[in-house]
Structures are given as C-alpha cells and as structure tokens.
Amino acid sequence: EKDELAIMSVGLDLSPHYRMVLSDYRSLHPDTKFGLPGRYQGFNTGVVLYRLDRMRESKLYNSFLSGKQVTFLQERYMYKIILAEQDFFTSLGFLHPQLFHVLPCQFNLQESIQYLMPPFEEVFDSYHYCDEKKNIKIFHINGCGPTLSLCKHQNLPGSKFYNESVDRTFFTHANFRVFWL
C-alpha cells in the first residue's frame, strides 16, 4: 500500500496561508510547488487521524522530534512556526511526504475566508473550493467569516470582492443530525 509509512491522515489547508509564509523560500526557489494549490499547499490540523503505533515506530518521524530538527525545518523553509503542530507537520510533509496521507477535502472543509483579500483574491478559490455541500462530511469552522463583513480586512483598496456590490457570502449552511443522546 502506498501509505504504509504514513503516520497520520490530515487535510490540506484550504487557503493560501503557506503561499504567504513561504514567500522568502519561494523567491529563492521559483520552481517549487510548496505553497501552491495541490498536494503541497500545506496542511490544516483541524481534523487529523493519528496512527499512534506508526508514530511511535517511525525512526524517520522520531528523528525530527527535537529542537535542533525543528530549527532545521524552520531554516530550510524560511518561516517561523506559529501554528504549532500544523506548521511542523506541513514542513515535515514537504521534506518527507510519505509520512502523511492527505484526507479528501470533504473530511475537513474549512470555512475561513480570511485570505480572500489582495493579493490572494484571484487564487483563493483554487485553494478553497472543495465540493458540493451535500458531499461534505466534516465542516471545520475556523478563521474569519462566514461573510466578508465579519472579517477585519474589509474595504481594502483595490479589492474587487469588497468594493463591488456582489454578494460574496461563503457561509455553508449545514443541517446537523444528533448521533447520540
């Protein structure tokens, strides 16, 4: 099985966050896929399925559980870890993708629209779009939203989404069923 080394299953970050934080790295490595839409856009750890047995047994993974190795990852990708394990797993996933199985986006649909602003407006949907509401299994309410008016960066100069009279409501109404009493 191709994921026999995977220590966890984790969803992608459905925003251009890592495109932004990797800007220094990307300027020195213009051909990199890191931070671009797709497999290497970065992880979001709002929903994670940990294989604790594999985490304990993986010599490769365990070799990165030291301050020295965390510093190595920070220096390699040229950004500070500010989102705790999410940044750590993302950086480790750039270097050793075989350690991570990517969950389908339907299992971690993030609602945040905090990056729907310049300079990311034109590329935002290529990161953020997942699937039709009826196919979503887990809604992850994170960041700002669900409407642009609730985000602190409204009315930015040059923003076509904020300055046009277009309804840009991104809220996904979900009908929740009770699975326990």
Salt bridges, closest charged atoms under 4 A:
ASP3 OD2 - HIS101 NE2 3.64
ASP53 OD2 - ARG51 NH2 2.80
GLU122 OE2 - LYS160 NZ 3.47
GLU132 OE1 - LYS134 NZ 3.76
